């Protein structure tokens, strides 16, 4: 059944292995049950991946360096393709994050 599901949904299932410093968009899952979701933003971002926890969640921050208040699961993240390349500093030097 699992193999059949993977074959049927091969175009939908994507496993993005984001590295530290990649730009991403964060899906707004709070609006999924709202009645006025048509006019609400579907994605937030762009944001920056700081690191990936061993459980598969990501620690992200805004472009100004503000960390998200909790780790983000992988299904809420999609890659952001920028028109121009932005050189980012070493994020682990500047942000004190405890990896669990």
C-alpha positions, 0 to 999 in steps of 0.5 A: 500500500505504501509503494502504491501511494508513493507511485500514485503521488510521485509528483506531489511528494517532495523531500526538500533537504534544506541546508542552512542559509536556504531561503524558504516560504512558510505555509500559513496553516492557520487559515485552512479552516477560516471562512475568509481564507481567499483574501489571507496570505497563503505563505509567509516569507521569505525566511532563512533556514538556520538549521535542521533538528534531528527530528526533521523540524527546521529552525528558521528566522526572518531576514532581519535575524529574528528567530521563529518562536518554535521549530517548523515541520517540513511539510509547511516549508517550500523553497523560495527562488530569489531573482538575485543571490544574497550572500548570507553570513555564517548564521551559526556564529550570530545566532545562539540556538540549542540543537536538541 
